[in-house]
Structures are given as structure tokens and as C-alpha cells.
Amino acid sequence: MFNWVQNLADWLVYSVFGLQHGAHLSDALNFFIYDSIKILILLFVVIFFMGIVNSYFPIDKVRNFLSKNKFYGLEYLMASLFGVATPFCSCSSVPLFIGFVRGGIPLGVTFAFLITSPLVNEVAIGLFVGLFGIKTTIIYIVSGVILGMVSGIILQQLKLEQFLTPWVKEVLANAQREQDAFIAEKQTLKQRLPIIWTEVIKILKGVVPYVLLGIAIGGLMHGFIPEGFFEKYMSKDSPFAVPIATILAAPMYMNASGVLPVVQVLVSKGIPIGTAIAFMMGVVGLSLPEAMLLKKVMTLKLIGIFFGLVTLCIIISGYLFNLIL
């Protein structure tokens, strides 16, 4: 879908700027240009689409329906499966997260998507089958979906809406006021578009600085941290290898398909597969750039709770992988 963006980034970095292939600076800059364009496009499309949806469907009724009706956990399963179906990295998932929150989807259900989306996707699944076989791939998919569901359910029970930032609360209030006006005046879609467009631009202005800062940090990590830097800390003889691997993975930033070759190298060097997969999940699910993007929509306390719970679930999954495999 975004091949043209990668081609554009390659052209700018290697032809226009004349930087050398494989150099740290060129890798970092290429990553920054590609991810900036891709995520801003996603952000615009999602916010604009949700603006149209919100203008027709009452936010408070959607929220109340999902919160009060008994789905017996299916809403979390559906959110996690939707995360599997979206081939996005953690930072690319944030625009959808913002759209879900703006649309009145309960926070726990939204978290289930946000957690699962970077961990499991169809590209990673295809690579996983080729590298580790069907059995390991099935366990990986199921564990990723369960991780998203369990984390989402726990976070929903904690009633964390109060820790969303004032910016998010203002966006929600504006969306509700716009919708009330649309319904009262019975406006057509053509009449609604200028108001929706104004709100989209307003949201983008608030989010873009955080997006660019987060991607810049990710680009520096991507370009300047060697892939084999952390291998020496994941000794197969250490009982603490799984938590160490998970924590050391957080400063890195790659999507699941990008980090899988690294996982294969770790396994080939004798590191238990559960430890290697915990490292992979930490890379794609606990990235510092993602935290920088989330800072616009979550307070530091909520970010800490979110990352703390995901870290715990990844560590448990790593140990279970080592036991099973």
C-alpha cells in the first residue's frame, strides 16, 4: 500500500540528498521520511472517516451500547482480531486509537486493538510460518490475541478514562457538539463536510508535533542502534533472560516483520524461542516513539499503567513460550 512512500523516501535520501546506502544517517533519515508520510496519511484518513461516522452515529449511544450490553468479552476479541488484520506498527496504530476514542469506543476495547495490532499481523504471520513452522506460528497468534484481550479487559476494569489528556476530552466534547448540531439541522453530508474538515485540521495541528518527535526518535534508534547490540544480555542460562530481553527491547523501534529476522538470528545462536519472541514483542509493542505519540492523548500515569501491564503480559508469554516449545 505504501510502496510509493518508500520509493519517495529512497529517492529523497539517496538521489536528492546524495547520502550513502547503509550509512547510519541515511537509514535514520529514510526511516523518518517514510514513517512520517505514512502515519500522517493514516492519521488524516482515520480522523476524517471517524468525523463522518461521528456526524451520523451518536457518540454517547455508541459508548453506552458497548459499555452496558453483555458481549461476554467478544468486543475485546473483535478488537484484537481487527488488530491482527491491520498491518501496522505501534506508531501507525496510534491514529486508529485516536479515532476509536473519538468515536466513543470504550477505552479497554480500544487498548485491546492498540496492543494486538503491532504484535500480530498478516505479514509477520507469513514470515513466522517460514521461519519457525506452523505450530509456533499458531501459538504466537493465539498468545498475541489473548495478550490484547486480557490487557484490554484489565485496563477497562481500572476505569482509566480520567487519565486521558484534556486535549482528548476537548476533542470528544467538540465531536458531541458538532453531532448535536448536525442532527438538529438535519444537514446533508455535503453541508457537514466543512465542519468535519475544520475539526480534522484542528486535531492534526495538535497531534502532528508529537508524531514527528516520536518518529524522529524511532529513526535515530533504527539507524544508530546495531541489531546485535542486545544479544549478549539474553543468555539462555539466565532465569531472568525473558524480562531482561523485554525491557532491553523497549528502546528499539521496528515492526514485527522487520524484527523477525533478528529473532531468527537469536534463536539460531541458542537463545530460547520464548526469550526471543518476548524480545520481539517488546520491540514492536513497547517502543519509546509510541509512548511519545500517546503522550498527546494519555497522561504519564496512564502511559505508565499501559506499558507496565503490557510488559508484564509479554514476560509471562515469554516464559510460557519457553515451557511449551
PLY file of the C-alpha trace (Angstrom):
ply
format ascii 1.0
element vertex 325
property float x
property float y
property float z
element edge 324
property int vertex1
property int vertex2
end_header
0.00 0.00 0.00
2.77 2.41 0.91
5.41 1.23 -1.57
5.28 4.60 -3.31
6.12 6.29 0.01
9.19 4.07 0.41
10.22 4.85 -3.17
9.82 8.56 -2.46
11.90 8.28 0.72
14.62 6.35 -1.16
14.67 8.96 -3.94
14.95 11.87 -1.50
17.65 10.29 0.68
19.85 8.65 -1.94
19.28 10.81 -5.05
18.33 14.29 -3.84
20.43 14.35 -0.64
23.10 12.06 -2.09
23.56 10.01 1.08
25.20 6.58 1.01
23.20 3.34 1.28
23.68 1.59 4.63
25.04 4.61 6.50
23.56 5.36 9.92
22.38 8.83 8.94
20.79 7.72 5.67
18.98 4.81 7.38
17.64 7.13 10.10
16.54 9.82 7.63
14.95 7.29 5.28
13.01 5.80 8.18
11.88 9.27 9.35
10.63 10.36 5.92
8.83 7.08 5.22
7.12 6.78 8.61
6.22 10.49 8.79
4.38 10.44 5.46
2.74 7.06 6.11
1.49 7.89 9.61
0.27 11.38 8.67
-1.73 9.89 5.79
-3.23 7.28 8.13
-3.95 9.94 10.73
-5.76 12.16 8.22
-7.81 9.32 6.69
-8.85 7.85 10.05
-9.78 11.18 11.66
-11.71 12.32 8.58
-13.56 8.99 8.33
-14.38 8.99 12.04
-15.58 12.58 11.69
-18.12 11.45 9.08
-19.15 8.44 11.19
-19.49 10.57 14.32
-21.71 13.05 12.49
-24.32 10.32 11.91
-23.98 8.00 14.91
-24.49 9.41 18.42
-21.22 9.07 20.32
-22.88 8.73 23.71
-25.21 5.98 22.43
-22.34 4.01 20.87
-20.35 4.26 24.09
-23.31 3.30 26.26
-24.25 0.40 23.99
-20.74 -1.09 24.10
-20.34 -0.42 27.82
-23.70 -1.67 29.10
-24.53 -4.61 26.85
-23.11 -8.02 27.67
-20.90 -9.31 24.89
-19.06 -11.73 27.20
-15.67 -10.48 26.05
-16.43 -10.72 22.32
-15.90 -6.98 21.87
-12.32 -7.42 23.09
-11.83 -10.44 20.82
-13.15 -8.49 17.84
-10.86 -5.55 18.62
-7.87 -7.89 18.90
-8.74 -9.68 15.66
-9.09 -6.31 13.95
-5.61 -5.57 15.26
-4.36 -8.77 13.61
-5.95 -7.69 10.32
-4.24 -4.27 10.30
-0.60 -4.46 9.15
0.60 -1.51 11.23
3.48 -0.91 13.59
2.84 0.53 17.05
3.12 4.16 15.92
0.86 3.60 12.90
-1.78 2.11 15.23
-1.99 5.32 17.28
-4.07 7.22 14.65
-6.67 4.43 14.77
-6.54 4.55 18.57
-7.33 8.27 18.47
-10.18 7.62 16.04
-11.63 4.90 18.26
-11.52 7.09 21.36
-13.11 9.96 19.43
-15.84 7.59 18.25
-16.85 6.70 21.80
-15.41 3.17 21.82
-14.68 2.08 25.44
-11.04 2.61 26.40
-10.38 -1.05 27.25
-11.68 -2.25 23.86
-9.52 0.38 22.16
-6.48 -0.79 24.15
-7.11 -4.38 23.01
-6.69 -3.20 19.43
-3.69 -0.98 20.21
-1.83 -3.85 21.88
-2.58 -6.57 19.32
-2.11 -4.55 16.12
1.69 -4.19 16.19
2.29 -7.64 17.72
0.45 -9.79 15.17
-0.26 -9.03 11.51
-0.54 -10.99 8.27
2.96 -10.08 7.08
4.54 -11.24 10.33
2.42 -14.40 10.27
3.66 -15.28 6.79
7.27 -14.79 7.85
6.70 -16.68 11.09
5.45 -19.75 9.22
8.54 -19.79 7.03
10.98 -19.22 9.88
9.52 -21.28 12.74
6.78 -23.54 11.38
3.01 -23.84 11.79
2.93 -24.90 15.46
4.99 -21.97 16.70
3.05 -19.58 14.46
-0.31 -20.70 15.87
0.94 -20.29 19.44
2.31 -16.85 18.51
-1.03 -15.71 17.00
-3.14 -17.03 19.87
-0.83 -15.54 22.51
-0.87 -12.14 20.76
-4.67 -12.07 20.59
-5.04 -13.24 24.20
-2.47 -10.66 25.31
-4.53 -7.88 23.72
-7.82 -9.18 25.11
-6.61 -9.72 28.69
-4.83 -6.37 28.81
-7.87 -4.60 27.40
-10.22 -6.21 29.93
-7.93 -5.35 32.86
-7.46 -1.77 31.69
-11.22 -1.34 31.23
-11.88 -2.53 34.79
-9.44 0.07 36.12
-11.69 2.91 34.84
-8.83 4.94 33.40
-10.82 7.46 31.34
-9.93 10.14 33.89
-6.29 9.85 32.81
-6.94 10.85 29.22
-5.47 14.27 28.48
-7.60 17.44 28.48
-6.98 17.62 24.72
-8.82 14.32 24.19
-11.70 15.42 26.40
-11.98 18.64 24.39
-11.98 16.68 21.13
-14.76 14.42 22.44
-16.80 17.40 23.61
-16.40 19.13 20.24
-17.41 15.96 18.40
-20.57 15.69 20.52
-21.48 19.37 19.97
-20.95 19.05 16.20
-23.10 15.94 16.10
-25.92 17.62 18.04
-25.83 20.49 15.54
-25.89 18.12 12.57
-28.87 16.21 13.96
-30.77 19.37 14.94
-30.34 20.95 11.50
-30.67 17.66 9.55
-27.72 18.60 7.38
-26.64 16.64 4.32
-23.14 15.15 4.11
-22.10 17.96 1.75
-23.20 20.52 4.33
-21.39 18.67 7.13
-18.03 18.34 5.35
-16.73 21.91 6.03
-17.26 21.49 9.78
-15.74 17.99 9.73
-12.76 19.32 7.75
-12.20 22.14 10.26
-12.14 19.66 13.12
-9.76 17.35 11.24
-7.28 20.20 10.73
-7.59 21.21 14.38
-6.84 17.66 15.57
-3.92 17.31 13.15
-2.35 20.54 14.40
-2.50 19.18 17.94
-1.08 15.74 17.12
1.50 16.31 14.36
4.33 17.67 16.60
4.11 14.55 18.78
4.00 12.32 15.71
7.12 13.87 14.20
9.02 13.82 17.51
8.17 10.17 18.10
9.17 9.17 14.58
12.41 11.16 14.85
13.35 9.21 17.98
12.41 5.97 16.23
14.52 6.94 13.22
17.59 7.59 15.36
17.15 4.24 17.09
16.56 2.47 13.79
19.64 3.98 12.19
22.16 4.04 15.03
21.46 1.02 17.30
23.10 -2.13 15.86
20.77 -5.13 15.52
23.09 -7.39 17.54
23.59 -4.90 20.36
21.31 -6.66 22.86
22.17 -10.29 22.16
24.80 -10.59 24.88
22.22 -9.77 27.56
19.90 -12.68 26.70
21.89 -15.65 27.93
19.95 -18.91 27.75
21.27 -19.84 31.19
19.79 -16.81 32.94
16.38 -17.26 34.62
15.85 -13.52 34.15
16.54 -13.59 30.40
12.88 -13.05 29.46
12.30 -9.85 31.50
15.75 -8.55 30.54
15.00 -9.17 26.85
11.62 -7.43 27.15
12.99 -4.37 28.92
16.02 -4.02 26.64
13.74 -4.23 23.59
11.72 -1.13 24.53
14.28 1.46 23.28
14.32 -0.15 19.83
11.71 0.52 17.17
10.74 -1.84 14.33
7.59 -3.51 13.10
7.04 -7.24 13.57
8.15 -8.19 10.05
11.33 -6.12 10.43
12.39 -7.66 13.73
11.60 -11.31 12.83
14.95 -11.86 11.06
16.63 -10.66 14.27
14.57 -13.19 16.24
15.70 -15.94 13.87
19.35 -14.99 14.47
18.83 -15.01 18.25
17.23 -18.48 18.12
19.99 -19.81 15.86
22.52 -18.67 18.49
20.87 -20.81 21.15
18.61 -18.26 22.82
15.28 -19.90 23.82
12.48 -19.06 21.41
10.27 -17.67 24.20
13.00 -15.22 25.18
13.50 -14.22 21.54
9.76 -13.73 21.00
9.49 -11.70 24.21
12.23 -9.51 22.75
10.25 -9.18 19.51
7.03 -8.30 21.33
8.93 -5.73 23.40
10.36 -4.13 20.25
7.00 -3.80 18.47
4.72 -3.27 21.47
6.73 -1.12 23.89
8.51 1.37 21.66
9.57 4.76 23.02
8.27 6.53 19.88
4.82 5.06 20.55
4.95 6.50 24.07
5.80 9.91 22.64
2.77 9.76 20.33
0.49 8.57 23.12
1.61 11.50 25.30
-0.83 13.67 23.35
-3.81 11.52 24.32
-2.74 9.99 27.66
-1.28 11.36 30.86
2.06 9.97 32.01
0.27 7.90 34.66
-1.93 6.19 32.07
1.05 5.58 29.77
2.89 4.03 32.73
-0.04 1.75 33.59
-0.48 0.75 29.95
3.18 -0.05 29.34
3.56 -1.73 32.72
0.68 -4.13 32.09
1.82 -4.93 28.54
5.36 -5.56 29.81
4.05 -7.98 32.44
1.93 -9.85 29.87
4.86 -10.11 27.43
7.12 -11.50 30.15
4.50 -14.11 31.12
4.06 -15.02 27.43
7.83 -15.42 27.04
8.07 -17.86 29.93
5.04 -19.81 28.62
6.63 -19.99 25.16
9.80 -21.43 26.68
7.79 -24.02 28.59
5.65 -25.07 25.62
8.35 -25.01 22.94
0 1
1 2
2 3
3 4
4 5
5 6
6 7
7 8
8 9
9 10
10 11
11 12
12 13
13 14
14 15
15 16
16 17
17 18
18 19
19 20
20 21
21 22
22 23
23 24
24 25
25 26
26 27
27 28
28 29
29 30
30 31
31 32
32 33
33 34
34 35
35 36
36 37
37 38
38 39
39 40
40 41
41 42
42 43
43 44
44 45
45 46
46 47
47 48
48 49
49 50
50 51
51 52
52 53
53 54
54 55
55 56
56 57
57 58
58 59
59 60
60 61
61 62
62 63
63 64
64 65
65 66
66 67
67 68
68 69
69 70
70 71
71 72
72 73
73 74
74 75
75 76
76 77
77 78
78 79
79 80
80 81
81 82
82 83
83 84
84 85
85 86
86 87
87 88
88 89
89 90
90 91
91 92
92 93
93 94
94 95
95 96
96 97
97 98
98 99
99 100
100 101
101 102
102 103
103 104
104 105
105 106
106 107
107 108
108 109
109 110
110 111
111 112
112 113
113 114
114 115
115 116
116 117
117 118
118 119
119 120
120 121
121 122
122 123
123 124
124 125
125 126
126 127
127 128
128 129
129 130
130 131
131 132
132 133
133 134
134 135
135 136
136 137
137 138
138 139
139 140
140 141
141 142
142 143
143 144
144 145
145 146
146 147
147 148
148 149
149 150
150 151
151 152
152 153
153 154
154 155
155 156
156 157
157 158
158 159
159 160
160 161
161 162
162 163
163 164
164 165
165 166
166 167
167 168
168 169
169 170
170 171
171 172
172 173
173 174
174 175
175 176
176 177
177 178
178 179
179 180
180 181
181 182
182 183
183 184
184 185
185 186
186 187
187 188
188 189
189 190
190 191
191 192
192 193
193 194
194 195
195 196
196 197
197 198
198 199
199 200
200 201
201 202
202 203
203 204
204 205
205 206
206 207
207 208
208 209
209 210
210 211
211 212
212 213
213 214
214 215
215 216
216 217
217 218
218 219
219 220
220 221
221 222
222 223
223 224
224 225
225 226
226 227
227 228
228 229
229 230
230 231
231 232
232 233
233 234
234 235
235 236
236 237
237 238
238 239
239 240
240 241
241 242
242 243
243 244
244 245
245 246
246 247
247 248
248 249
249 250
250 251
251 252
252 253
253 254
254 255
255 256
256 257
257 258
258 259
259 260
260 261
261 262
262 263
263 264
264 265
265 266
266 267
267 268
268 269
269 270
270 271
271 272
272 273
273 274
274 275
275 276
276 277
277 278
278 279
279 280
280 281
281 282
282 283
283 284
284 285
285 286
286 287
287 288
288 289
289 290
290 291
291 292
292 293
293 294
294 295
295 296
296 297
297 298
298 299
299 300
300 301
301 302
302 303
303 304
304 305
305 306
306 307
307 308
308 309
309 310
310 311
311 312
312 313
313 314
314 315
315 316
316 317
317 318
318 319
319 320
320 321
321 322
322 323
323 324
